[in-house]
């Protein structure tokens, strides 16, 4: 994010034992990867095979907000 405005891509954060990965930008609803958020328990699923985002909406929303704050700052810095 230091090199320019982040318009689309994937951003992740770890708040052990959880890892959240979210997509930035538009998502095509018809593609297999149309899910925006992925959440994993690294202590129970180190290979990140079982997405638990849907089953944990509060954790997913909290971690997404933590990711979106610096992304928003990046957008303000790079008009």
Phi and psi in radians as a Rosetta constraint file:
Dihedral C 1 N 2 CA 2 C 2 CIRCULARHARMONIC -1.329 0.35
Dihedral N 2 CA 2 C 2 N 3 CIRCULARHARMONIC -0.281 0.35
Dihedral C 2 N 3 CA 3 C 3 CIRCULARHARMONIC -1.747 0.35
Dihedral N 3 CA 3 C 3 N 4 CIRCULARHARMONIC -0.038 0.35
Dihedral C 3 N 4 CA 4 C 4 CIRCULARHARMONIC 2.844 0.35
Dihedral N 4 CA 4 C 4 N 5 CIRCULARHARMONIC 3.095 0.35
Dihedral C 4 N 5 CA 5 C 5 CIRCULARHARMONIC -1.237 0.35
Dihedral N 5 CA 5 C 5 N 6 CIRCULARHARMONIC 2.310 0.35
Dihedral C 5 N 6 CA 6 C 6 CIRCULARHARMONIC -1.549 0.35
Dihedral N 6 CA 6 C 6 N 7 CIRCULARHARMONIC 1.906 0.35
Dihedral C 6 N 7 CA 7 C 7 CIRCULARHARMONIC -1.761 0.35
Dihedral N 7 CA 7 C 7 N 8 CIRCULARHARMONIC -0.625 0.35
Dihedral C 7 N 8 CA 8 C 8 CIRCULARHARMONIC -2.737 0.35
Dihedral N 8 CA 8 C 8 N 9 CIRCULARHARMONIC 2.755 0.35
Dihedral C 8 N 9 CA 9 C 9 CIRCULARHARMONIC 2.463 0.35
Dihedral N 9 CA 9 C 9 N 10 CIRCULARHARMONIC -2.854 0.35
Dihedral C 9 N 10 CA 10 C 10 CIRCULARHARMONIC -2.170 0.35
Dihedral N 10 CA 10 C 10 N 11 CIRCULARHARMONIC 2.356 0.35
Dihedral C 10 N 11 CA 11 C 11 CIRCULARHARMONIC -2.232 0.35
Dihedral N 11 CA 11 C 11 N 12 CIRCULARHARMONIC 2.432 0.35
Dihedral C 11 N 12 CA 12 C 12 CIRCULARHARMONIC -2.272 0.35
Dihedral N 12 CA 12 C 12 N 13 CIRCULARHARMONIC 2.711 0.35
Dihedral C 12 N 13 CA 13 C 13 CIRCULARHARMONIC -2.518 0.35
Dihedral N 13 CA 13 C 13 N 14 CIRCULARHARMONIC 2.632 0.35
Dihedral C 13 N 14 CA 14 C 14 CIRCULARHARMONIC -2.027 0.35
Dihedral N 14 CA 14 C 14 N 15 CIRCULARHARMONIC 2.231 0.35
Dihedral C 14 N 15 CA 15 C 15 CIRCULARHARMONIC -2.222 0.35
Dihedral N 15 CA 15 C 15 N 16 CIRCULARHARMONIC 1.396 0.35
Dihedral C 15 N 16 CA 16 C 16 CIRCULARHARMONIC -0.858 0.35
Dihedral N 16 CA 16 C 16 N 17 CIRCULARHARMONIC 2.305 0.35
Dihedral C 16 N 17 CA 17 C 17 CIRCULARHARMONIC -1.621 0.35
Dihedral N 17 CA 17 C 17 N 18 CIRCULARHARMONIC 0.157 0.35
Dihedral C 17 N 18 CA 18 C 18 CIRCULARHARMONIC -1.728 0.35
Dihedral N 18 CA 18 C 18 N 19 CIRCULARHARMONIC 2.578 0.35
Dihedral C 18 N 19 CA 19 C 19 CIRCULARHARMONIC -2.241 0.35
Dihedral N 19 CA 19 C 19 N 20 CIRCULARHARMONIC 2.253 0.35
Dihedral C 19 N 20 CA 20 C 20 CIRCULARHARMONIC -1.992 0.35
Dihedral N 20 CA 20 C 20 N 21 CIRCULARHARMONIC 2.321 0.35
Dihedral C 20 N 21 CA 21 C 21 CIRCULARHARMONIC -2.189 0.35
Dihedral N 21 CA 21 C 21 N 22 CIRCULARHARMONIC 2.266 0.35
Dihedral C 21 N 22 CA 22 C 22 CIRCULARHARMONIC -2.316 0.35
Dihedral N 22 CA 22 C 22 N 23 CIRCULARHARMONIC 2.636 0.35
Dihedral C 22 N 23 CA 23 C 23 CIRCULARHARMONIC -1.715 0.35
Dihedral N 23 CA 23 C 23 N 24 CIRCULARHARMONIC 2.415 0.35
Dihedral C 23 N 24 CA 24 C 24 CIRCULARHARMONIC -1.817 0.35
Dihedral N 24 CA 24 C 24 N 25 CIRCULARHARMONIC 2.365 0.35
Dihedral C 24 N 25 CA 25 C 25 CIRCULARHARMONIC 1.728 0.35
Dihedral N 25 CA 25 C 25 N 26 CIRCULARHARMONIC -3.079 0.35
Dihedral C 25 N 26 CA 26 C 26 CIRCULARHARMONIC -1.183 0.35
Dihedral N 26 CA 26 C 26 N 27 CIRCULARHARMONIC 2.597 0.35
Dihedral C 26 N 27 CA 27 C 27 CIRCULARHARMONIC -2.217 0.35
Dihedral N 27 CA 27 C 27 N 28 CIRCULARHARMONIC 2.284 0.35
Dihedral C 27 N 28 CA 28 C 28 CIRCULARHARMONIC -1.339 0.35
Dihedral N 28 CA 28 C 28 N 29 CIRCULARHARMONIC 2.093 0.35
Dihedral C 28 N 29 CA 29 C 29 CIRCULARHARMONIC -1.177 0.35
Dihedral N 29 CA 29 C 29 N 30 CIRCULARHARMONIC -0.289 0.35
Dihedral C 29 N 30 CA 30 C 30 CIRCULARHARMONIC -1.641 0.35
Dihedral N 30 CA 30 C 30 N 31 CIRCULARHARMONIC -0.072 0.35
Dihedral C 30 N 31 CA 31 C 31 CIRCULARHARMONIC -1.585 0.35
Dihedral N 31 CA 31 C 31 N 32 CIRCULARHARMONIC 2.729 0.35
Dihedral C 31 N 32 CA 32 C 32 CIRCULARHARMONIC -1.077 0.35
Dihedral N 32 CA 32 C 32 N 33 CIRCULARHARMONIC -0.469 0.35
Dihedral C 32 N 33 CA 33 C 33 CIRCULARHARMONIC -1.720 0.35
Dihedral N 33 CA 33 C 33 N 34 CIRCULARHARMONIC 0.641 0.35
Dihedral C 33 N 34 CA 34 C 34 CIRCULARHARMONIC -1.372 0.35
Dihedral N 34 CA 34 C 34 N 35 CIRCULARHARMONIC -0.004 0.35
Dihedral C 34 N 35 CA 35 C 35 CIRCULARHARMONIC -1.404 0.35
Dihedral N 35 CA 35 C 35 N 36 CIRCULARHARMONIC 2.300 0.35
Dihedral C 35 N 36 CA 36 C 36 CIRCULARHARMONIC -1.387 0.35
Dihedral N 36 CA 36 C 36 N 37 CIRCULARHARMONIC -0.761 0.35
Dihedral C 36 N 37 CA 37 C 37 CIRCULARHARMONIC -1.978 0.35
Dihedral N 37 CA 37 C 37 N 38 CIRCULARHARMONIC 2.460 0.35
Dihedral C 37 N 38 CA 38 C 38 CIRCULARHARMONIC -2.289 0.35
Dihedral N 38 CA 38 C 38 N 39 CIRCULARHARMONIC 2.351 0.35
Dihedral C 38 N 39 CA 39 C 39 CIRCULARHARMONIC -2.268 0.35
Dihedral N 39 CA 39 C 39 N 40 CIRCULARHARMONIC 2.355 0.35
Dihedral C 39 N 40 CA 40 C 40 CIRCULARHARMONIC -2.319 0.35
Dihedral N 40 CA 40 C 40 N 41 CIRCULARHARMONIC 2.632 0.35
Dihedral C 40 N 41 CA 41 C 41 CIRCULARHARMONIC -1.760 0.35
Dihedral N 41 CA 41 C 41 N 42 CIRCULARHARMONIC 1.796 0.35
Dihedral C 41 N 42 CA 42 C 42 CIRCULARHARMONIC -1.135 0.35
Dihedral N 42 CA 42 C 42 N 43 CIRCULARHARMONIC -0.528 0.35
Dihedral C 42 N 43 CA 43 C 43 CIRCULARHARMONIC -1.241 0.35
Dihedral N 43 CA 43 C 43 N 44 CIRCULARHARMONIC -0.474 0.35
Dihedral C 43 N 44 CA 44 C 44 CIRCULARHARMONIC -1.827 0.35
Dihedral N 44 CA 44 C 44 N 45 CIRCULARHARMONIC -0.335 0.35
Dihedral C 44 N 45 CA 45 C 45 CIRCULARHARMONIC -2.493 0.35
Dihedral N 45 CA 45 C 45 N 46 CIRCULARHARMONIC 1.166 0.35
Dihedral C 45 N 46 CA 46 C 46 CIRCULARHARMONIC -1.120 0.35
Dihedral N 46 CA 46 C 46 N 47 CIRCULARHARMONIC -0.346 0.35
Dihedral C 46 N 47 CA 47 C 47 CIRCULARHARMONIC -1.520 0.35
Dihedral N 47 CA 47 C 47 N 48 CIRCULARHARMONIC -0.041 0.35
Dihedral C 47 N 48 CA 48 C 48 CIRCULARHARMONIC 0.968 0.35
Dihedral N 48 CA 48 C 48 N 49 CIRCULARHARMONIC 0.928 0.35
Dihedral C 48 N 49 CA 49 C 49 CIRCULARHARMONIC -1.729 0.35
Dihedral N 49 CA 49 C 49 N 50 CIRCULARHARMONIC -0.355 0.35
Dihedral C 49 N 50 CA 50 C 50 CIRCULARHARMONIC -2.107 0.35
Dihedral N 50 CA 50 C 50 N 51 CIRCULARHARMONIC 1.777 0.35
Dihedral C 50 N 51 CA 51 C 51 CIRCULARHARMONIC -1.283 0.35
Dihedral N 51 CA 51 C 51 N 52 CIRCULARHARMONIC 2.165 0.35
Dihedral C 51 N 52 CA 52 C 52 CIRCULARHARMONIC -1.989 0.35
Dihedral N 52 CA 52 C 52 N 53 CIRCULARHARMONIC 0.305 0.35
Dihedral C 52 N 53 CA 53 C 53 CIRCULARHARMONIC -1.075 0.35
Dihedral N 53 CA 53 C 53 N 54 CIRCULARHARMONIC -0.803 0.35
Dihedral C 53 N 54 CA 54 C 54 CIRCULARHARMONIC -1.118 0.35
Dihedral N 54 CA 54 C 54 N 55 CIRCULARHARMONIC -0.622 0.35
Dihedral C 54 N 55 CA 55 C 55 CIRCULARHARMONIC -1.376 0.35
Dihedral N 55 CA 55 C 55 N 56 CIRCULARHARMONIC -0.197 0.35
Dihedral C 55 N 56 CA 56 C 56 CIRCULARHARMONIC -2.302 0.35
Dihedral N 56 CA 56 C 56 N 57 CIRCULARHARMONIC 1.121 0.35
Dihedral C 56 N 57 CA 57 C 57 CIRCULARHARMONIC -1.109 0.35
Dihedral N 57 CA 57 C 57 N 58 CIRCULARHARMONIC -0.574 0.35
Dihedral C 57 N 58 CA 58 C 58 CIRCULARHARMONIC -1.183 0.35
Dihedral N 58 CA 58 C 58 N 59 CIRCULARHARMONIC -0.796 0.35
Dihedral C 58 N 59 CA 59 C 59 CIRCULARHARMONIC -1.124 0.35
Dihedral N 59 CA 59 C 59 N 60 CIRCULARHARMONIC -0.754 0.35
Dihedral C 59 N 60 CA 60 C 60 CIRCULARHARMONIC -1.039 0.35
Dihedral N 60 CA 60 C 60 N 61 CIRCULARHARMONIC -0.806 0.35
Dihedral C 60 N 61 CA 61 C 61 CIRCULARHARMONIC -1.135 0.35
Dihedral N 61 CA 61 C 61 N 62 CIRCULARHARMONIC -0.728 0.35
Dihedral C 61 N 62 CA 62 C 62 CIRCULARHARMONIC -1.120 0.35
Dihedral N 62 CA 62 C 62 N 63 CIRCULARHARMONIC -0.787 0.35
Dihedral C 62 N 63 CA 63 C 63 CIRCULARHARMONIC -1.236 0.35
Dihedral N 63 CA 63 C 63 N 64 CIRCULARHARMONIC -0.638 0.35
Dihedral C 63 N 64 CA 64 C 64 CIRCULARHARMONIC -1.066 0.35
Dihedral N 64 CA 64 C 64 N 65 CIRCULARHARMONIC -0.729 0.35
Dihedral C 64 N 65 CA 65 C 65 CIRCULARHARMONIC -1.079 0.35
Dihedral N 65 CA 65 C 65 N 66 CIRCULARHARMONIC -0.658 0.35
Dihedral C 65 N 66 CA 66 C 66 CIRCULARHARMONIC -1.155 0.35
Dihedral N 66 CA 66 C 66 N 67 CIRCULARHARMONIC -0.534 0.35
Dihedral C 66 N 67 CA 67 C 67 CIRCULARHARMONIC -1.380 0.35
Dihedral N 67 CA 67 C 67 N 68 CIRCULARHARMONIC -0.722 0.35
Dihedral C 67 N 68 CA 68 C 68 CIRCULARHARMONIC -1.197 0.35
Dihedral N 68 CA 68 C 68 N 69 CIRCULARHARMONIC -0.481 0.35
Dihedral C 68 N 69 CA 69 C 69 CIRCULARHARMONIC -1.060 0.35
Dihedral N 69 CA 69 C 69 N 70 CIRCULARHARMONIC -0.931 0.35
Dihedral C 69 N 70 CA 70 C 70 CIRCULARHARMONIC -1.187 0.35
Dihedral N 70 CA 70 C 70 N 71 CIRCULARHARMONIC -0.497 0.35
Dihedral C 70 N 71 CA 71 C 71 CIRCULARHARMONIC -1.132 0.35
Dihedral N 71 CA 71 C 71 N 72 CIRCULARHARMONIC -0.733 0.35
Dihedral C 71 N 72 CA 72 C 72 CIRCULARHARMONIC -1.114 0.35
Dihedral N 72 CA 72 C 72 N 73 CIRCULARHARMONIC -0.698 0.35
Dihedral C 72 N 73 CA 73 C 73 CIRCULARHARMONIC -1.091 0.35
Dihedral N 73 CA 73 C 73 N 74 CIRCULARHARMONIC -0.682 0.35
Dihedral C 73 N 74 CA 74 C 74 CIRCULARHARMONIC -1.075 0.35
Dihedral N 74 CA 74 C 74 N 75 CIRCULARHARMONIC -0.747 0.35
Dihedral C 74 N 75 CA 75 C 75 CIRCULARHARMONIC -1.122 0.35
Dihedral N 75 CA 75 C 75 N 76 CIRCULARHARMONIC -0.642 0.35
Dihedral C 75 N 76 CA 76 C 76 CIRCULARHARMONIC -1.186 0.35
Dihedral N 76 CA 76 C 76 N 77 CIRCULARHARMONIC -0.594 0.35
Dihedral C 76 N 77 CA 77 C 77 CIRCULARHARMONIC -1.318 0.35
Dihedral N 77 CA 77 C 77 N 78 CIRCULARHARMONIC -0.474 0.35
Dihedral C 77 N 78 CA 78 C 78 CIRCULARHARMONIC -2.108 0.35
Dihedral N 78 CA 78 C 78 N 79 CIRCULARHARMONIC 1.382 0.35
